[in-house]
């Protein structure tokens, strides 16, 4: 028979395991696709990933503001990341996901993305110099061994960006 442990012991065990891996940032990036673009987020900033739920549209908002989602009784403002970047709107289908990015930073914000790619190792990517002026929340770019361009999304800076917060049309 398996030994029973208390919830406190289990949480302590998990905290110790996470502390042991916190200095290994190599696998701490989540890869997502928004339209035709590939993005990386620090795993600590990525938040929860949920299947696309019905969105309630909000009148008089910018086209990239996808609406409001009710996730387990909490309302989240949803931004279509691809449309926010001035590209095509994300199709709302079975592979689309909501990435709840703001919870850690005290904001109920979510990004509508085309699909989740999975964990990425930063050591397997090559940094690329930026030629054009880009916002501070997207000023790191990498190439993988297949030639795909990965932009690193800095969630805290994105949530502080005035353009991201100004949803009224």
C-alpha positions, 0 to 999 in steps of 0.5 A: 500500500502506498504511503499517504502524505499530507497536502502540506508535505506534498506542496513542500516536495513540489516547492523543493523540486521547483526550486531545484529547477529554477536555475535551469532557464533553458526549458523555461520558454513556451512556444506559441503561434499567433497567425504566421508568427512564432512567439516565446514566453517565459514559462513563469509569465505564460499563465494558464492555457485554456481551450477557446471558449465563446467570446462576448463581443464588445461594441466600439472596440478596436478590431483586435479586441476579440471580446470577453471570456468567462473562464470559471466565473472570472471575466478576461479581456481577450486580445487577438495577438495576430490582429493586434500586430496588424496581421490577419485575425486568428481563426476561432477553431478547435486549435485556437487557445486562450493564454491567460497572461495577466493573472500573475500581474494582477490583470485579467487579460488573455491572448487569443493565439492560433495554437500552442507549440510547446516548450522551447530550449533557449540554448537551441536558438540563435539570437538575431539582431533587430533592424527596425524599431520594435516595442520593448515587449518584443525586442528579442528575436531568435532563429531555430535550426529550421529557420523559423523566427521566434519573437520573445514576448515580455508579458509585463511590458506588453500589459504596460503598453498604452496601445495594448490597453487602449481598446476603444475604437 
